[in-house]
């Protein structure tokens, strides 16, 4: 069963204080992608979800846009003081679109799968209100204020609730509105509101991996798990060269460098970024920069090379991988690269989303030999190390040539 009238609300307005330092947890990187991006993307790409409505903190507008700029979603709305208020803001924003079913998902659950989303939609179509659950495997104790055990519940009847929780849209919207009218703001999830409103909430199979990231230990464990999955380590090299022409500046590693000459190039001629792009494509076994951005195509005339690098980085992410390290060596007599080294490292890190500690910029001369020695142009070499996942057959997910 499916419907094209399913919408999803992504609740991302919290502060995540229990996760420790580093800002709101939904914007932290895990496995090379932000938690929010991982949580939203399965909904944005699911064939049966027609609208994704994020709810964010108004203070997070810039970092939100940066985290999910590659996804398609409805204009975010601002959340409230509680999760309950934030969900209602998302519901009200969707009201004009009149979805049949709404899925409500916490941004801190970064590992939701297409299968769980499909099960949520099917369950809501059948029962009108359903949540994913997983069995409790540990023995649970009920304790009093002093820590003394009062009871041992039968764990065969206990379940751990997850999200996305799925409801008929009109029913859960009215339940939230009623709770607001009656000043009830103490519900910890949407199933509790539905129960309070008199609805029967059913359950469906969740996913143990669909855990909520709450503590620093959660982040460390999942980072290690994701790292262990990326066992296919690839290396690629790149090379580029451009001759000097008329001009008053050079673009080098994404930095505008004042100079007495310019580059003769179809794009902005950034040899450093071009070499890095070729290195990444080489590691992916996916052609070279010319095959992806043909110099014969007028759309790339004068293009800024940072978009080429972002494209290459996205290709790695699309294959479930991450970039481990980038290195570029500039070969020229002038301009002097040493004073610009840290600025260039910072710019490459900014474009790629890598920590600066994973970006190296080096420079050398050719001892006045050859075209670089005669100051006719600049060359650059680069190396990229990436990590890709293995599929279940032991084959890699990388590349075509």
NUNU-686279 format. One record per residue (C-alpha): x, y, z; residue in one letter. Coordinates in steps of 0.05 Angstrom, whole numbers, padded with zeros to 5 digits. Layout:
xx = X yy = Y zz = Z r = a
...
***
This chain:
xx = 00000 yy = 00000 zz = 00000 r = x
xx = 00024 yy = 00071 zz = -00013 r = x
xx = -00001 yy = 00141 zz = -00024 r = x
xx = 00027 yy = 00201 zz = -00059 r = x
xx = -00005 yy = 00244 zz = -00005 r = x
xx = 00043 yy = 00230 zz = 00051 r = x
xx = 00081 yy = 00287 zz = 00083 r = x
xx = 00138 yy = 00285 zz = 00133 r = x
xx = 00156 yy = 00332 zz = 00190 r = x
xx = 00229 yy = 00333 zz = 00211 r = x
xx = 00235 yy = 00361 zz = 00282 r = x
xx = 00302 yy = 00396 zz = 00286 r = x
xx = 00291 yy = 00454 zz = 00333 r = x
xx = 00323 yy = 00425 zz = 00396 r = x
xx = 00389 yy = 00443 zz = 00428 r = x
xx = 00414 yy = 00373 zz = 00444 r = x
xx = 00451 yy = 00393 zz = 00508 r = x
xx = 00463 yy = 00321 zz = 00531 r = x
xx = 00506 yy = 00309 zz = 00470 r = x
xx = 00561 yy = 00353 zz = 00499 r = x
xx = 00599 yy = 00410 zz = 00467 r = x
xx = 00599 yy = 00425 zz = 00392 r = x
xx = 00533 yy = 00460 zz = 00381 r = x
xx = 00464 yy = 00430 zz = 00367 r = x
xx = 00473 yy = 00356 zz = 00354 r = x
xx = 00432 yy = 00355 zz = 00290 r = x
xx = 00486 yy = 00398 zz = 00255 r = x
xx = 00546 yy = 00357 zz = 00277 r = x
xx = 00581 yy = 00313 zz = 00228 r = x
xx = 00578 yy = 00237 zz = 00234 r = x
xx = 00610 yy = 00194 zz = 00181 r = x
xx = 00624 yy = 00256 zz = 00138 r = x
xx = 00552 yy = 00281 zz = 00136 r = x
xx = 00511 yy = 00321 zz = 00185 r = x
xx = 00461 yy = 00285 zz = 00229 r = x
xx = 00406 yy = 00328 zz = 00199 r = x
xx = 00425 yy = 00311 zz = 00128 r = x
xx = 00424 yy = 00237 zz = 00144 r = x
xx = 00357 yy = 00242 zz = 00179 r = x
xx = 00323 yy = 00283 zz = 00124 r = x
xx = 00350 yy = 00252 zz = 00061 r = x
xx = 00310 yy = 00186 zz = 00063 r = x
xx = 00245 yy = 00225 zz = 00067 r = x
xx = 00265 yy = 00275 zz = 00013 r = x
xx = 00281 yy = 00218 zz = -00035 r = x
xx = 00225 yy = 00169 zz = -00017 r = x
xx = 00177 yy = 00160 zz = -00076 r = x
xx = 00115 yy = 00162 zz = -00031 r = x
xx = 00131 yy = 00226 zz = 00007 r = x
xx = 00109 yy = 00288 zz = -00031 r = x
xx = 00128 yy = 00340 zz = 00021 r = x
xx = 00182 yy = 00346 zz = 00074 r = x
xx = 00169 yy = 00401 zz = 00126 r = x
xx = 00229 yy = 00417 zz = 00170 r = x
xx = 00221 yy = 00452 zz = 00237 r = x
xx = 00283 yy = 00489 zz = 00261 r = x
xx = 00306 yy = 00538 zz = 00313 r = x
xx = 00305 yy = 00609 zz = 00285 r = x
xx = 00377 yy = 00618 zz = 00308 r = x
xx = 00399 yy = 00561 zz = 00264 r = x
xx = 00377 yy = 00587 zz = 00196 r = x
xx = 00446 yy = 00592 zz = 00165 r = x
xx = 00474 yy = 00526 zz = 00190 r = x
xx = 00408 yy = 00492 zz = 00171 r = x
xx = 00412 yy = 00516 zz = 00100 r = x
xx = 00485 yy = 00495 zz = 00095 r = x
xx = 00471 yy = 00425 zz = 00123 r = x
xx = 00415 yy = 00406 zz = 00074 r = x
xx = 00426 yy = 00452 zz = 00014 r = x
xx = 00428 yy = 00390 zz = -00031 r = x
xx = 00358 yy = 00367 zz = -00012 r = x
xx = 00289 yy = 00390 zz = -00033 r = x
xx = 00240 yy = 00408 zz = 00022 r = x
xx = 00187 yy = 00459 zz = 00041 r = x
xx = 00207 yy = 00525 zz = 00071 r = x
xx = 00227 yy = 00511 zz = 00143 r = x
xx = 00184 yy = 00538 zz = 00200 r = x
xx = 00208 yy = 00559 zz = 00268 r = x
xx = 00198 yy = 00512 zz = 00326 r = x
xx = 00172 yy = 00526 zz = 00395 r = x
xx = 00196 yy = 00520 zz = 00467 r = x
xx = 00180 yy = 00445 zz = 00469 r = x
xx = 00182 yy = 00388 zz = 00420 r = x
xx = 00106 yy = 00386 zz = 00423 r = x
xx = 00101 yy = 00459 zz = 00402 r = x
xx = 00151 yy = 00448 zz = 00346 r = x
xx = 00111 yy = 00390 zz = 00318 r = x
xx = 00047 yy = 00431 zz = 00320 r = x
xx = 00083 yy = 00486 zz = 00281 r = x
xx = 00101 yy = 00435 zz = 00228 r = x
xx = 00030 yy = 00408 zz = 00225 r = x
xx = 00000 yy = 00478 zz = 00217 r = x
xx = 00050 yy = 00493 zz = 00161 r = x
xx = 00027 yy = 00430 zz = 00124 r = x
xx = -00048 yy = 00443 zz = 00134 r = x
xx = -00055 yy = 00481 zz = 00069 r = x
xx = -00027 yy = 00422 zz = 00031 r = x
xx = -00077 yy = 00374 zz = 00062 r = x
xx = -00037 yy = 00310 zz = 00064 r = x
xx = -00072 yy = 00244 zz = 00079 r = x
xx = -00016 yy = 00217 zz = 00123 r = x
xx = 00039 yy = 00252 zz = 00162 r = x
xx = 00103 yy = 00221 zz = 00187 r = x
xx = 00135 yy = 00257 zz = 00247 r = x
xx = 00210 yy = 00244 zz = 00254 r = x
xx = 00263 yy = 00267 zz = 00302 r = x
xx = 00325 yy = 00297 zz = 00268 r = x
xx = 00369 yy = 00262 zz = 00320 r = x
xx = 00351 yy = 00195 zz = 00289 r = x
xx = 00401 yy = 00196 zz = 00232 r = x
xx = 00395 yy = 00124 zz = 00208 r = x
xx = 00322 yy = 00116 zz = 00187 r = x
xx = 00314 yy = 00072 zz = 00125 r = x
xx = 00268 yy = 00072 zz = 00065 r = x
xx = 00239 yy = 00006 zz = 00091 r = x
xx = 00218 yy = 00037 zz = 00158 r = x
xx = 00187 yy = 00096 zz = 00122 r = x
xx = 00147 yy = 00050 zz = 00077 r = x
xx = 00124 yy = 00009 zz = 00136 r = x
xx = 00102 yy = 00073 zz = 00172 r = x
xx = 00061 yy = 00095 zz = 00112 r = x
xx = 00028 yy = 00027 zz = 00104 r = x
xx = 00012 yy = 00022 zz = 00179 r = x
xx = -00020 yy = 00092 zz = 00181 r = x
xx = -00063 yy = 00076 zz = 00120 r = x
xx = -00090 yy = 00014 zz = 00155 r = x
xx = -00099 yy = 00039 zz = 00227 r = x
xx = -00093 yy = 00115 zz = 00225 r = x
xx = -00041 yy = 00118 zz = 00280 r = x
xx = 00021 yy = 00075 zz = 00286 r = x
xx = 00092 yy = 00079 zz = 00312 r = x
xx = 00156 yy = 00038 zz = 00300 r = x
xx = 00180 yy = -00003 zz = 00360 r = x
xx = 00235 yy = -00051 zz = 00377 r = x
xx = 00234 yy = -00104 zz = 00431 r = x
xx = 00267 yy = -00093 zz = 00499 r = x
xx = 00323 yy = -00143 zz = 00508 r = x
xx = 00347 yy = -00123 zz = 00577 r = x
xx = 00310 yy = -00136 zz = 00642 r = x
xx = 00276 yy = -00071 zz = 00665 r = x
xx = 00268 yy = -00051 zz = 00737 r = x
xx = 00217 yy = -00001 zz = 00765 r = x
xx = 00250 yy = 00037 zz = 00823 r = x
xx = 00226 yy = 00086 zz = 00875 r = x
xx = 00257 yy = 00154 zz = 00894 r = x
xx = 00308 yy = 00120 zz = 00938 r = x
xx = 00331 yy = 00072 zz = 00884 r = x
xx = 00297 yy = 00011 zz = 00914 r = x
xx = 00265 yy = -00037 zz = 00864 r = x
xx = 00189 yy = -00036 zz = 00865 r = x
xx = 00174 yy = -00083 zz = 00807 r = x
xx = 00203 yy = -00121 zz = 00748 r = x
xx = 00157 yy = -00111 zz = 00688 r = x
xx = 00147 yy = -00168 zz = 00639 r = x
xx = 00194 yy = -00148 zz = 00584 r = x
xx = 00156 yy = -00190 zz = 00533 r = x
xx = 00104 yy = -00134 zz = 00533 r = x
xx = 00154 yy = -00076 zz = 00533 r = x
xx = 00175 yy = -00039 zz = 00470 r = x
xx = 00222 yy = 00018 zz = 00454 r = x
xx = 00186 yy = 00072 zz = 00414 r = x
xx = 00220 yy = 00104 zz = 00354 r = x
xx = 00203 yy = 00153 zz = 00299 r = x
xx = 00177 yy = 00165 zz = 00246 r = x
xx = 00109 yy = 00161 zz = 00280 r = x
xx = 00053 yy = 00159 zz = 00229 r = x
xx = -00017 yy = 00186 zz = 00232 r = x
xx = -00077 yy = 00208 zz = 00191 r = x
xx = -00061 yy = 00281 zz = 00184 r = x
xx = -00128 yy = 00311 zz = 00203 r = x
xx = -00132 yy = 00268 zz = 00267 r = x
xx = -00064 yy = 00284 zz = 00295 r = x
xx = -00071 yy = 00358 zz = 00277 r = x
xx = -00135 yy = 00362 zz = 00316 r = x
xx = -00104 yy = 00325 zz = 00375 r = x
xx = -00046 yy = 00375 zz = 00377 r = x
xx = -00094 yy = 00434 zz = 00372 r = x
xx = -00136 yy = 00406 zz = 00428 r = x
xx = -00075 yy = 00396 zz = 00472 r = x
xx = -00055 yy = 00469 zz = 00459 r = x
xx = -00125 yy = 00493 zz = 00477 r = x
xx = -00124 yy = 00454 zz = 00541 r = x
xx = -00053 yy = 00476 zz = 00559 r = x
xx = -00026 yy = 00405 zz = 00557 r = x
xx = 00047 yy = 00411 zz = 00539 r = x
xx = 00077 yy = 00351 zz = 00576 r = x
xx = 00074 yy = 00297 zz = 00523 r = x
xx = 00141 yy = 00266 zz = 00504 r = x
xx = 00119 yy = 00239 zz = 00436 r = x
xx = 00062 yy = 00244 zz = 00387 r = x
xx = 00036 yy = 00174 zz = 00404 r = x
xx = 00023 yy = 00199 zz = 00475 r = x
xx = -00018 yy = 00257 zz = 00449 r = x
xx = -00057 yy = 00210 zz = 00404 r = x
xx = -00071 yy = 00163 zz = 00463 r = x
xx = -00093 yy = 00222 zz = 00506 r = x
xx = -00140 yy = 00243 zz = 00450 r = x
xx = -00173 yy = 00175 zz = 00450 r = x
xx = -00140 yy = 00144 zz = 00390 r = x
xx = -00116 yy = 00072 zz = 00387 r = x
xx = -00043 yy = 00072 zz = 00368 r = x
xx = -00015 yy = 00009 zz = 00337 r = x
xx = 00057 yy = -00012 zz = 00327 r = x
xx = 00099 yy = -00037 zz = 00270 r = x
xx = 00169 yy = -00064 zz = 00263 r = x
xx = 00222 yy = -00012 zz = 00276 r = x
xx = 00297 yy = -00018 zz = 00266 r = x
xx = 00350 yy = -00025 zz = 00321 r = x
xx = 00397 yy = 00018 zz = 00280 r = x
xx = 00347 yy = 00075 zz = 00280 r = x
xx = 00373 yy = 00098 zz = 00347 r = x
xx = 00369 yy = 00168 zz = 00374 r = x
xx = 00436 yy = 00204 zz = 00381 r = x
xx = 00435 yy = 00233 zz = 00451 r = x
xx = 00502 yy = 00229 zz = 00486 r = x
xx = 00575 yy = 00238 zz = 00465 r = x
xx = 00582 yy = 00162 zz = 00472 r = x
xx = 00527 yy = 00153 zz = 00420 r = x
xx = 00566 yy = 00196 zz = 00370 r = x
xx = 00631 yy = 00160 zz = 00384 r = x
xx = 00599 yy = 00091 zz = 00375 r = x
xx = 00564 yy = 00108 zz = 00310 r = x
xx = 00625 yy = 00143 zz = 00282 r = x
xx = 00665 yy = 00080 zz = 00295 r = x
xx = 00611 yy = 00036 zz = 00265 r = x
xx = 00607 yy = 00078 zz = 00201 r = x
xx = 00682 yy = 00080 zz = 00196 r = x
xx = 00686 yy = 00004 zz = 00200 r = x
xx = 00636 yy = -00001 zz = 00143 r = x
xx = 00680 yy = 00040 zz = 00096 r = x
xx = 00732 yy = -00013 zz = 00084 r = x
xx = 00746 yy = 00001 zz = 00011 r = x
xx = 00803 yy = 00051 zz = 00013 r = x
xx = 00818 yy = 00085 zz = -00053 r = x
xx = 00872 yy = 00132 zz = -00076 r = x
xx = 00873 yy = 00177 zz = -00137 r = x
xx = 00920 yy = 00227 zz = -00168 r = x
xx = 00908 yy = 00289 zz = -00209 r = x
xx = 00948 yy = 00338 zz = -00252 r = x
xx = 00932 yy = 00404 zz = -00284 r = x
xx = 00969 yy = 00460 zz = -00318 r = x
xx = 00950 yy = 00529 zz = -00345 r = x
xx = 00990 yy = 00581 zz = -00382 r = x
xx = 00992 yy = 00654 zz = -00363 r = x
xx = 00956 yy = 00706 zz = -00403 r = x
xx = 00931 yy = 00777 zz = -00392 r = x
xx = 00900 yy = 00793 zz = -00325 r = x
xx = 00910 yy = 00820 zz = -00256 r = x
xx = 00899 yy = 00759 zz = -00212 r = x
xx = 00901 yy = 00683 zz = -00208 r = x
xx = 00852 yy = 00635 zz = -00175 r = x
xx = 00893 yy = 00585 zz = -00136 r = x
xx = 00862 yy = 00533 zz = -00090 r = x
xx = 00799 yy = 00574 zz = -00087 r = x
xx = 00836 yy = 00638 zz = -00067 r = x
xx = 00839 yy = 00701 zz = -00109 r = x
xx = 00913 yy = 00719 zz = -00113 r = x
xx = 00933 yy = 00788 zz = -00139 r = x
xx = 00985 yy = 00778 zz = -00195 r = x
xx = 01011 yy = 00813 zz = -00257 r = x
xx = 00983 yy = 00759 zz = -00302 r = x
xx = 00919 yy = 00717 zz = -00309 r = x
xx = 00906 yy = 00646 zz = -00333 r = x
xx = 00890 yy = 00625 zz = -00404 r = x
xx = 00833 yy = 00578 zz = -00388 r = x
xx = 00761 yy = 00561 zz = -00405 r = x
xx = 00739 yy = 00565 zz = -00332 r = x
xx = 00775 yy = 00607 zz = -00279 r = x
xx = 00837 yy = 00564 zz = -00290 r = x
xx = 00846 yy = 00543 zz = -00217 r = x
xx = 00900 yy = 00490 zz = -00228 r = x
xx = 00899 yy = 00470 zz = -00154 r = x
xx = 00825 yy = 00455 zz = -00150 r = x
xx = 00826 yy = 00422 zz = -00219 r = x
xx = 00881 yy = 00375 zz = -00198 r = x
xx = 00843 yy = 00357 zz = -00134 r = x
xx = 00779 yy = 00344 zz = -00173 r = x
xx = 00817 yy = 00297 zz = -00220 r = x
xx = 00847 yy = 00261 zz = -00160 r = x
xx = 00778 yy = 00249 zz = -00129 r = x
xx = 00749 yy = 00226 zz = -00195 r = x
xx = 00809 yy = 00180 zz = -00203 r = x
xx = 00796 yy = 00149 zz = -00135 r = x
xx = 00724 yy = 00137 zz = -00156 r = x
xx = 00746 yy = 00109 zz = -00224 r = x
xx = 00697 yy = 00157 zz = -00255 r = x
xx = 00732 yy = 00192 zz = -00312 r = x
xx = 00766 yy = 00259 zz = -00307 r = x
xx = 00747 yy = 00332 zz = -00300 r = x
xx = 00742 yy = 00341 zz = -00375 r = x
xx = 00691 yy = 00285 zz = -00382 r = x
xx = 00646 yy = 00316 zz = -00329 r = x
xx = 00658 yy = 00389 zz = -00348 r = x
xx = 00677 yy = 00390 zz = -00422 r = x
xx = 00716 yy = 00453 zz = -00442 r = x
xx = 00675 yy = 00453 zz = -00506 r = x
xx = 00612 yy = 00468 zz = -00466 r = x
xx = 00601 yy = 00544 zz = -00463 r = x
xx = 00564 yy = 00538 zz = -00396 r = x
xx = 00632 yy = 00529 zz = -00362 r = x
xx = 00662 yy = 00591 zz = -00393 r = x
xx = 00694 yy = 00630 zz = -00336 r = x
xx = 00662 yy = 00583 zz = -00285 r = x
xx = 00686 yy = 00584 zz = -00213 r = x
xx = 00723 yy = 00519 zz = -00199 r = x
xx = 00695 yy = 00511 zz = -00129 r = x
xx = 00632 yy = 00483 zz = -00161 r = x
xx = 00673 yy = 00429 zz = -00195 r = x
xx = 00703 yy = 00408 zz = -00128 r = x
xx = 00636 yy = 00408 zz = -00093 r = x
xx = 00609 yy = 00364 zz = -00149 r = x
xx = 00666 yy = 00314 zz = -00139 r = x
xx = 00655 yy = 00313 zz = -00064 r = x
xx = 00580 yy = 00300 zz = -00075 r = x
xx = 00597 yy = 00241 zz = -00120 r = x
xx = 00635 yy = 00209 zz = -00062 r = x
xx = 00577 yy = 00222 zz = -00014 r = x
xx = 00526 yy = 00194 zz = -00064 r = x
xx = 00564 yy = 00128 zz = -00062 r = x
xx = 00562 yy = 00127 zz = 00013 r = x
xx = 00635 yy = 00145 zz = 00021 r = x
xx = 00677 yy = 00199 zz = 00051 r = x
xx = 00741 yy = 00235 zz = 00034 r = x
xx = 00797 yy = 00218 zz = 00083 r = x
xx = 00852 yy = 00265 zz = 00058 r = x
xx = 00869 yy = 00315 zz = 00003 r = x
xx = 00937 yy = 00339 zz = -00017 r = x
xx = 00957 yy = 00388 zz = -00072 r = x
xx = 01026 yy = 00412 zz = -00094 r = x
xx = 01033 yy = 00477 zz = -00133 r = x
xx = 01092 yy = 00480 zz = -00181 r = x
xx = 01112 yy = 00551 zz = -00198 r = x
xx = 01165 yy = 00605 zz = -00190 r = x
xx = 01114 yy = 00658 zz = -00174 r = x
xx = 01070 yy = 00677 zz = -00139 r = x
xx = 01098 yy = 00653 zz = -00073 r = x
xx = 01051 yy = 00600 zz = -00044 r = x
xx = 01081 yy = 00595 zz = 00026 r = x
xx = 01048 yy = 00659 zz = 00054 r = x
xx = 00981 yy = 00635 zz = 00025 r = x
xx = 00985 yy = 00563 zz = 00047 r = x
xx = 00939 yy = 00566 zz = 00108 r = x
xx = 00888 yy = 00610 zz = 00072 r = x
xx = 00886 yy = 00558 zz = 00016 r = x
xx = 00879 yy = 00500 zz = 00064 r = x
xx = 00821 yy = 00536 zz = 00098 r = x
xx = 00787 yy = 00550 zz = 00032 r = x
xx = 00793 yy = 00478 zz = 00008 r = x
xx = 00767 yy = 00454 zz = 00075 r = x
xx = 00708 yy = 00502 zz = 00069 r = x
xx = 00690 yy = 00478 zz = -00001 r = x
xx = 00695 yy = 00404 zz = 00015 r = x
xx = 00669 yy = 00404 zz = 00086 r = x
xx = 00732 yy = 00370 zz = 00111 r = x
xx = 00770 yy = 00388 zz = 00174 r = x
xx = 00830 yy = 00431 zz = 00156 r = x
xx = 00874 yy = 00378 zz = 00187 r = x
xx = 00856 yy = 00333 zz = 00128 r = x
xx = 00878 yy = 00382 zz = 00075 r = x
xx = 00951 yy = 00393 zz = 00055 r = x
xx = 00977 yy = 00448 zz = 00009 r = x
xx = 01049 yy = 00445 zz = -00013 r = x
xx = 01091 yy = 00484 zz = -00063 r = x
xx = 01156 yy = 00475 zz = -00101 r = x
xx = 01193 yy = 00506 zz = -00159 r = x
xx = 01223 yy = 00470 zz = -00220 r = x
xx = 01291 yy = 00502 zz = -00208 r = x
xx = 01277 yy = 00550 zz = -00266 r = x
xx = 01272 yy = 00491 zz = -00314 r = x
xx = 01215 yy = 00482 zz = -00364 r = x
xx = 01154 yy = 00525 zz = -00375 r = x
xx = 01143 yy = 00535 zz = -00300 r = x
xx = 01215 yy = 00555 zz = -00292 r = x
xx = 01208 yy = 00605 zz = -00348 r = x
xx = 01145 yy = 00632 zz = -00312 r = x
xx = 01100 yy = 00615 zz = -00370 r = x
xx = 01047 yy = 00582 zz = -00326 r = x
xx = 01032 yy = 00540 zz = -00265 r = x
xx = 01024 yy = 00465 zz = -00255 r = x
xx = 00993 yy = 00427 zz = -00198 r = x
xx = 00992 yy = 00355 zz = -00175 r = x
xx = 00942 yy = 00327 zz = -00125 r = x
xx = 00926 yy = 00263 zz = -00087 r = x
xx = 00861 yy = 00242 zz = -00056 r = x
xx = 00846 yy = 00185 zz = -00008 r = x
xx = 00773 yy = 00164 zz = -00002 r = x
xx = 00736 yy = 00109 zz = 00035 r = x
xx = 00677 yy = 00073 zz = 00003 r = x
xx = 00631 yy = 00020 zz = 00031 r = x
xx = 00633 yy = -00053 zz = 00008 r = x
xx = 00566 yy = -00082 zz = -00013 r = x
xx = 00541 yy = -00148 zz = 00015 r = x
xx = 00575 yy = -00187 zz = -00041 r = x
xx = 00643 yy = -00158 zz = -00026 r = x
xx = 00642 yy = -00113 zz = -00087 r = x
xx = 00651 yy = -00038 zz = -00080 r = x
xx = 00598 yy = 00013 zz = -00095 r = x
xx = 00649 yy = 00056 zz = -00133 r = x
xx = 00657 yy = 00074 zz = -00203 r = x
xx = 00647 yy = 00070 zz = -00276 r = x
xx = 00698 yy = 00089 zz = -00327 r = x
***
